[in-house]
Amino acid sequence: MKNMQSSSFLALGFLLFMLILSHPSSTQAQEVEDEREFDYARGGHMGPEKWGEIKEEWSHCSNGTMQSPIDMSSRRVEMVFSSKKLYRNYKPHHATIKNRGHDIMLQWEGDAGFIRINDTEYALKQAHWHSPSEHTINGRSYDMELHMVHLSIDNKIAVIAVLYDLGKPDRFLSKFAVNISSVSDQKGEHGHSGIINPRQIQMSSRRYYRYIGSLTVPPCTEQVVWTISKKIRTVSKDQVKLLRDAVHDYAENNARPIQADNQRDVRLYGPGSR
């Protein structure tokens, strides 16, 4: 009887183990939390060209066929006329600032709302910044790019991106400049920033690009739904400098180079003319 019970427990344990292996966890699906294991130095042994060789689970960075960022070239973009706005249902919630090594991340600690794409809800998890922009439009790069990372209940990823030119300060960033400074050069450290309302991030819900790509940092997970606001916002030179100086990684930028589009569909949604 004991042998039968032991065999049953072993069989059950093996089944649970196989289920865990076969189902990607949110940790596997999302971006690397500690960015010290790679960098942005072109031609270096830890730079973008080598990310896929650093770890086996990062192999998509080298051999993936749906990698991001890409250039939104007008000759390839298909216009989709639609009066339907991007559905965002955000709400204020506690969030913390974290220095990940190459960027500053704002991480919501609970339910900060969600977006809905094709009847799938994606919960908002975190936001972070790249400078210069990673995505380009007709070959043009911008001064900064914000990524808002979302995750569905079955670990599908959706990212909203906002592009910025130098100009007036961004009001959202201005609200917690002091908090960013508090984690300056403190890699892995958290700085509490209190209640943060993601609805205060300005973006266009009526005109936006969409395509299927990947995370732009390891593990470069693919099948990410990208939504890129068409309206270009502004950010001050001091704000861009603050975000770069805070991480003290001695890199001029934290933007991954443009990846091959491999003839992927890129659509521009909007209510009328461009």
LUMGUMAR-241462 format. One line per 3 residues: number of its first residue (from 1); for each residue x, y, z of N, C-alpha, C. Coordinates in pm, whole numbers, plus 50000, padded with zeros to 5 digits. Each point is the difference from the previous one (the first is absolute). Example, Ala and Ser with C-alpha at 12.3 -4.5 7.8 and 13.67 -1.06 7.14 Angstrom:
// residues 2
1) 51319,49431,50780,49911,50119,50000,50090,50120,50000 | 49965,50105,49928,50082,50119,50006,49923,50109,50073
END
This chain:
// residues 274
1) 50083,49880,50000,49917,50120,50000,50086,50125,50000 | 50108,49999,50086,50090,50113,50006,50069,50022,49866 | 50040,49888,49936,50066,50011,49871,49908,50063,49897
4) 49871,49961,50006,49903,50056,49906,49983,50149,50023 | 49995,50042,50129,49985,50141,50030,50122,50079,49956 | 50120,49943,50024,50123,50067,49961,50004,50019,49848
7) 49959,49894,49929,50000,50008,49854,49902,50106,49952 | 49886,50008,50068,49899,50100,49962,50053,50142,50021 | 50065,50020,50117,50055,50132,50029,50110,50038,49901
10) 50083,49902,49965,50107,50026,49903,49942,50035,49864 | 49896,49926,49960,49937,50027,49871,49936,50139,49997 | 49934,50035,50114,49937,50131,50008,50104,50111,49998
13) 50110,49978,50073,50108,50100,50002,50060,50021,49863 | 50021,49890,49927,50056,50009,49865,49905,50074,49907 | 49870,49971,50013,49901,50067,49916,50000,50151,50025
16) 50005,50039,50130,50003,50144,50033,50126,50065,49947 | 50112,49929,50010,50127,50052,49949,49993,50024,49851 | 49941,49907,49925,49989,50014,49856,49906,50114,49963
19) 49894,50018,50080,49908,50111,49973,50068,50134,50019 | 50083,50009,50105,50073,50125,50025,50096,50029,49886 | 50069,49895,49952,50094,50019,49890,49930,50042,49872
22) 49881,49944,49977,49931,50024,49873,49924,50132,49998 | 49985,50065,50117,49924,50125,50006,50095,50114,50035 | 50019,50096,49909,50095,50107,50027,49955,50086,50116
25) 50089,50022,50094,49965,50084,50114,50010,50146,49962 | 49943,50086,50084,50006,50142,49973,50144,50049,50006 | 50085,49934,50084,50139,50039,50007,50070,49972,49868
28) 49971,49885,49939,50060,49967,49872,49950,50093,49890 | 49874,50036,50009,49939,50079,49893,50044,50145,50006 | 50022,50053,50119,50029,50141,50013,50149,50029,49989
31) 50031,50129,50008,50137,50044,49981,50088,49961,50119 | 50129,49994,49975,50097,49972,50105,49991,50110,50105 | 49994,49962,50128,49989,50098,50107,50134,50064,50033
34) 50107,49922,49992,50134,50051,50029,50077,50005,49869 | 50027,50122,49954,50057,50018,49867,50153,50001,49998 | 50065,49961,50108,50146,50008,50005,50068,49891,49917
37) 49922,49902,49952,50061,49890,49925,50011,50029,49851 | 49956,50118,49957,50016,50040,49861,50019,50150,49995 | 50044,50052,49884,50012,50145,49988,49967,50044,49857
40) 50022,50126,49972,49963,50056,49870,50122,50042,49918 | 50120,49958,50042,50122,50038,49929,50009,49926,49867 | 49998,50074,49891,50009,49939,49867,50135,49931,49983
43) 49996,49875,49957,50122,49925,49976,50061,49937,50123 | 49942,50024,50117,50054,49943,50122,49951,49857,50022 | 50059,49931,50098,49965,49860,50025,49866,49985,50070
46) 49943,50112,50049,49869,49995,50063,49900,50090,49929 | 50038,50050,49882,49916,50094,49927,49886,49933,49926 | 49914,50079,49934,49880,49947,49934,50025,49886,49902
49) 50114,50005,49931,50030,49894,49903,50028,49867,50068 | 50031,50002,50129,50039,49879,50074,49895,49953,50100 | 49889,50073,50014,49902,49963,50102,49956,49855,49988
52) 49977,49954,49879,49950,49865,49979,50099,49891,50035 | 50128,50037,50020,50104,49902,50032,50031,49996,50150 | 49953,50098,50074,50033,50008,50142,49933,49889,50080
55) 49871,49976,49970,49925,49894,50067,49916,49926,49897 | 49983,49871,50022,49921,49919,49907,49857,50052,49989 | 49944,50043,50115,49862,50047,49999,49985,50138,49934
58) 50112,50062,49962,49996,50126,49928,50023,49982,49850 | 49992,49879,49951,50037,49970,49862,49916,50076,49897 | 49875,50035,50037,49916,50075,49907,50064,50133,49960
61) 50084,50055,50089,50064,50128,49969,50085,49990,49875 | 50049,49879,49970,50084,49980,49881,49927,49935,49884 | 49915,49901,50031,49940,49923,49890,49850,50023,49983
64) 49942,50093,50074,49857,50026,49985,49968,50065,49866 | 49880,49979,49953,49958,50055,49871,49896,50112,50014 | 49961,50030,50125,49900,50105,50024,50052,50094,50109
67) 50121,50048,49981,50065,50080,50103,49964,50148,49989 | 50014,50068,50113,49973,50144,50011,50126,50067,50056 | 50016,50130,49968,49910,50092,49931,50013,49992,49848
70) 49908,50065,49929,50007,50009,49855,49972,50144,49958 | 50018,50026,49872,49967,50131,49943,49860,49994,49940 | 49917,50098,50035,49868,50009,49940,50011,50084,49872
73) 50026,49933,49890,50017,50069,49872,49866,50017,49932 | 49974,50121,49950,49871,50030,49937,49968,49906,49885 | 50102,49956,49928,49976,49914,49883,49948,49863,50042
76) 50019,49963,50125,49958,49869,50046,49876,50005,50089 | 49973,50117,50056,49891,50011,50097,49865,49997,49930 | 49911,49916,50049,49863,49991,49948,49909,50084,50087
79) 49928,50094,49940,49908,50085,50074,49869,49925,50024 | 49956,49999,50124,49873,49938,50037,49910,50109,50058 | 49895,50034,49928,49910,50106,50046,49907,49943,50106
82) 50008,50058,50117,49919,49951,50112,49977,50114,50097 | 49878,50015,50047,49969,50102,50100,50010,49945,50141 | 50035,49872,50010,50009,49935,50131,50133,50033,50066
85) 49993,50057,50121,50121,50035,50073,50064,49877,50063 | 50130,50012,50025,50067,49899,50082,49937,50001,50138 | 49952,49883,50044,49928,49994,50127,50099,49989,50116
88) 50002,50104,50083,50086,50004,50118,49913,50021,50124 | 50018,49917,50099,49924,50013,50124,50099,49999,50117 | 50077,50108,50010,50102,50013,50104,49942,50063,50126
91) 50070,49979,50112,49959,50063,50125,50123,50017,50090 | 49994,50098,50090,50114,50026,50088,50028,49881,50090 | 50129,49976,50024,50037,49892,50093,50143,50023,50046
94) 50035,49932,50110,50137,50010,50051,50100,49951,49896 | 50111,50073,49990,50106,49962,49907,50135,50033,50062 | 50103,49929,49955,50136,50027,50046,50091,50026,49882
97) 50106,50075,50026,50103,50026,49901,50112,49898,50021 | 50051,49941,49892,50112,49906,50012,50106,50032,49897 | 50125,50000,50043,50114,50015,49910,50041,49861,49954
100) 49973,49966,49873,50027,49864,49951,50141,49984,49945 | 50077,50106,49995,50137,49987,49951,50024,50078,49873 | 49904,49996,49905,50011,50079,49877,49878,50089,49980
103) 49899,49982,50083,49885,50089,49992,49935,50016,50137 | 49911,50097,50010,49920,50023,50120,49860,49945,49971 | 49951,49915,50090,49870,49938,49981,49903,50047,50108
106) 49880,50030,49960,49890,50031,50091,49911,49877,50004 | 49992,49935,50115,49928,49873,50012,49879,50013,50092 | 49882,49973,49943,49878,50003,50081,49990,49873,50082
109) 49963,50013,50126,50002,49888,50095,49871,49921,50003 | 49897,50047,49933,49872,49929,50001,49920,50035,49877 | 49872,50010,50017,49910,50021,49887,49997,50148,49959
112) 50074,50031,49894,50003,50136,49946,49916,50010,49873 | 49918,49900,49975,49913,50002,49883,50055,49920,49884 | 49938,50018,49884,50035,49915,49886,49967,50070,49869
115) 50048,49940,49891,49957,50036,49865,49929,49878,49942 | 49918,50023,49897,49932,49888,49935,50031,50005,49851 | 50051,49889,49948,50032,49987,49858,49937,49871,49948
118) 49912,50012,49902,49934,49883,49942,49939,49909,50107 | 49930,50061,50094,49928,49930,50107,50090,49937,50106 | 50129,50025,49992,50091,49951,50103,50041,50116,50090
121) 49992,49980,50132,50041,50102,50095,50146,49977,50042 | 50077,50108,49998,50140,49996,50039,50020,50096,50118 | 50040,49946,50114,50016,50081,50121,50132,50078,49994
124) 49994,50126,50040,50120,50084,50004,50093,49954,50112 | 50127,49978,49967,50098,49954,50097,50107,50104,50030 | 50057,50059,49896,50111,50092,50022,50019,50093,49881
127) 50078,50105,50022,50038,50092,49893,50148,50032,50015 | 50067,50024,49887,50141,50038,50003,50032,50082,49876 | 50121,50057,49997,50034,50095,49895,50130,49961,49929
130) 50002,50027,49868,50120,49982,49919,50034,50133,49934 | 50129,50028,49989,50042,50118,49924,50128,49968,49922 | 50005,50036,49868,49888,50057,49926,49890,49896,49981
133) 49901,50032,49915,49892,49904,49979,50053,49873,49936 | 49932,49889,50025,50037,49874,49936,49930,49987,49866 | 49871,50026,49995,49928,49999,49873,50028,50130,49925
136) 49996,49993,49869,50016,50118,49916,49882,50008,49904 | 49975,50119,49948,49895,50021,49901,50064,50058,49874 | 49993,49924,49891,50065,50039,49875,50148,50032,50021
139) 50063,49919,50084,50143,50014,50025,50037,50104,50103 | 49905,50073,50051,50030,50104,50097,49993,49947,50142 | 50105,50028,50077,50004,49965,50141,49955,50120,50082
142) 49942,49972,50117,49955,50106,50090,50085,49998,50126 | 49980,50098,50088,50091,50016,50113,49973,49905,50116 | 49878,49948,50009,49969,49908,50110,49879,49916,49962
145) 49992,49882,50062,49886,49912,49977,49958,49937,50132 | 49872,50011,50030,49942,49938,50120,49934,49869,49962 | 50024,49896,50080,49933,49871,49981,49914,49970,50123
148) 49873,49971,49976,49910,49955,50105,49971,49852,49974 | 50048,49914,50089,49995,49856,49979,49879,49940,50070 | 49924,49921,49925,49877,49938,50050,50008,49849,49983
151) 49926,49928,50085,50001,49853,49997,49859,49948,50016 | 49961,49905,49914,49868,49939,50011,50004,49886,50101 | 49886,49946,50033,49992,49893,50098,50072,49874,49954
154) 50014,49983,49866,50073,49884,49947,50138,50040,49950 | 50056,50108,50058,50138,50043,49976,50030,50050,49859 | 49900,50050,49932,50025,50069,49874,50038,50145,50032
157) 50090,50055,49920,50055,50132,50029,49950,50103,49899 | 49967,50118,50050,49965,50113,49914,50073,50123,50054 | 50061,50076,49909,50074,50119,50040,49945,50121,49927
160) 49975,50107,50075,49966,50129,49940,50126,50085,50003 | 50033,50062,49887,50118,50086,49991,49958,50142,49965 | 50071,50096,50061,49979,50142,49971,50136,50059,49965
163) 50006,50075,49889,50124,50062,49954,50003,50148,50041 | 50121,50050,50026,50015,50138,50048,50111,50073,49924 | 49974,50128,49969,50099,50095,49950,50041,50091,50115
166) 50118,50062,49990,50039,50099,50099,49909,50123,49990 | 49960,50051,50114,49911,50115,50005,49960,50029,50143 | 49873,50025,50023,49952,50026,50135,50011,49874,50085
169) 50020,50016,50131,50011,49883,50088,49873,49915,49994 | 50019,49869,50014,49887,49908,50008,49943,50008,50141 | 49870,50028,50011,49939,50021,50132,50002,49874,50086
172) 49984,49885,49937,49999,49875,50077,50137,49976,50064 | 50108,50016,49923,50134,49982,50055,50032,50102,50108 | 49947,50120,49984,50028,50106,50097,49950,49964,50140
175) 49897,49917,50008,49937,49968,50129,50091,49919,50092 | 50094,49924,49943,50084,49919,50088,50148,50007,49964 | 50045,50119,49958,50142,50021,49972,50085,49974,50124
178) 49949,50044,50117,50075,49981,50125,50016,49851,50030 | 49896,49921,49972,50006,49855,50025,50103,49933,49910 | 50010,50047,49875,50101,49945,49909,50139,50029,50053
181) 50021,50121,50047,50130,50037,50056,50036,49915,50122 | 49899,49954,50074,50025,49924,50123,50060,49864,49974 | 49983,49946,49878,50059,49870,49968,50116,50016,49903
184) 50053,50122,49990,50113,50026,49911,50119,49914,50039 | 50050,49924,49902,50118,49914,50019,49979,49893,50107 | 49875,49968,50029,49969,49895,50098,49932,49885,49927
187) 50075,49925,49922,49944,49894,49916,49931,49895,50085 | 49877,49968,49961,49921,49901,50073,49924,50059,50116 | 50025,50127,50031,49934,50063,50113,49862,50053,49962
190) 49911,50002,50097,49865,50053,49982,49986,50132,50075 | 49926,50090,49942,49965,50124,50067,49850,50016,49994 | 49934,50010,50115,49853,50007,50000,49954,50133,49943
193) 49903,49994,49913,49951,50124,49939,49851,50022,50026 | 49937,49912,50079,49862,50020,50040,49900,49966,49891 | 49887,50070,50003,49892,49975,49904,50035,50067,49867
196) 50001,49921,49895,50028,50052,49866,49880,49968,49911 | 49951,50100,49931,49884,49984,49912,50047,49986,49855 | 49993,49880,49941,50046,49981,49861,49917,50076,49898
199) 49881,50044,50039,49917,50077,49907,50062,50136,49970 | 50097,50042,50082,50066,50128,49979,50107,49993,49892 | 50029,49881,49951,50092,49988,49887,49924,50038,49874
202) 50047,50102,49933,49932,50050,49881,50038,49918,49878 | 49899,49961,49925,50022,49926,49876,49875,50011,49914 | 50014,49965,49874,49886,50003,49909,49930,49864,50002
205) 49871,50001,50034,49922,49876,49998,49926,49983,49868 | 50008,50102,49915,49924,49997,49874,50088,49962,49880 | 50125,50041,50001,50091,49968,49891,50123,49929,50055
208) 50022,49878,49954,50112,49922,50051,50041,49892,49899 | 50128,49967,50004,50054,49888,49921,49983,49871,50081 | 49990,49889,49927,49996,49870,50068,50068,49894,49914
211) 50077,49917,50067,50064,49886,49933,50037,49897,50106 | 50039,49882,49956,50042,49893,50092,50152,49994,50000 | 50058,50010,50119,50145,50002,50010,50050,49925,50123
214) 50096,50061,50071,50063,49934,50114,50031,50102,50108 | 50043,49951,50115,50060,50088,50099,50131,50053,49941 | 50039,50122,50038,50122,50057,49944,50121,49982,50092
217) 49981,49927,50109,50111,49959,50087,49988,49850,50021 | 50108,49932,50041,49991,49857,50028,49886,49969,50094 | 49928,49890,49978,50030,49889,49908,49950,50019,49857
220) 49959,50122,49961,49954,50029,49863,49882,49911,49959 | 49913,49972,50097,49882,49917,49976,49918,50055,49884 | 49953,49911,49910,49924,50041,49883,49849,49988,50024
223) 49924,50033,49897,49853,50004,50006,49950,50111,50093 | 50077,50107,50012,49958,50116,50078,49916,50091,49910 | 49884,50043,50050,49915,50092,49926,50046,50143,50030
226) 50053,50067,49898,50049,50137,50016,49895,50100,49952 | 49975,50102,50083,49914,50112,49964,50082,50127,50023 | 50023,50076,49894,50088,50117,50007,49919,50125,49967
229) 49987,50087,50097,49922,50122,49982,50059,50084,49886 | 49916,50044,49908,50050,50078,49886,50038,50142,50040 | 49933,50056,50097,50029,50138,50042,50132,50005,50077
232) 50090,50086,49956,50129,50016,50065,49987,50100,50114 | 50040,49960,50118,49994,50087,50118,50135,50069,50020 | 50010,50082,50105,50125,50070,50027,50054,49965,50138
235) 50131,50011,50011,50072,49975,50125,50116,50098,50003 | 50038,50045,50118,50111,50096,50008,50134,49927,49995 | 50101,50074,49960,50136,49945,49995,50044,49955,50138
238) 49963,50076,50104,50037,49965,50137,49934,49870,50045 | 49876,49975,49954,49931,49876,50038,50066,49879,49936 | 50038,50012,49873,50070,49890,49934,50132,49974,50070
241) 50072,50107,50035,50129,49987,50067,49984,49936,50138 | 49893,50037,50071,49975,49942,50132,49985,49849,49992 | 49924,49951,49903,49977,49857,49986,50129,49925,49964
244) 50085,50061,49919,50125,49935,49962,50103,50007,50113 | 50010,50117,50063,50099,50017,50107,49968,49913,50121 | 49871,49975,50025,49960,49924,50119,50054,49858,49999
247) 50013,49939,49881,50045,49861,49995,50152,49989,50000 | 50070,50107,49964,50146,50002,50004,50062,49877,49933 | 49949,49965,49880,50055,49882,49933,50105,50039,49896
250) 50032,50128,49992,50103,50052,49911,49971,49975,49852 | 49876,49967,49967,49960,49982,49861,49937,50130,49949 | 50024,50031,49875,49941,50121,49943,49849,49985,49984
253) 49955,49875,49984,49857,49978,49983,49962,49863,50055 | 49871,49975,50005,49952,49866,50037,49893,49957,49900 | 50032,50021,49872,49907,49965,49892,50056,49887,49916
256) 49922,49894,49985,50040,49889,49914,49994,50045,49854 | 50095,49957,49917,49997,50037,49858,49875,49946,49930 | 49964,50064,49889,49887,49958,49919,50022,49857,49951
259) 49894,49919,50004,50004,49861,49958,49932,49982,49864 | 50030,49889,49934,49938,49970,49870,49850,49985,50016 | 49924,50063,49910,49853,49989,50012,49947,49869,49945
262) 50077,49934,49912,49960,49870,49944,49858,50001,49944 | 49967,50111,49935,49871,50015,49931,49879,49987,50092 | 50018,50036,50126,49886,49997,50091,49900,50110,49967
265) 49873,49973,50031,49896,50100,49981,50014,50109,50105 | 49995,50125,49956,49997,50115,50091,49878,50082,49961 | 49910,50021,50095,49877,50074,49971,49996,50130,50078
268) 49944,50102,49937,49978,50129,50066,49849,50020,50013 | 49952,49996,50123,49857,50014,50027,49968,50148,50024 | 49888,50044,49944,49958,50138,50020,49864,50026,49943
271) 49937,50111,50042,49862,50030,49957,49990,50057,49861 | 50112,50043,49941,49991,50062,49868,50135,50010,49935 | 50032,50116,49950,50127,50020,49929,50115,49995,50098
274) 50119,49982,49943,50119,49994,50081,50032,50136,50059
END
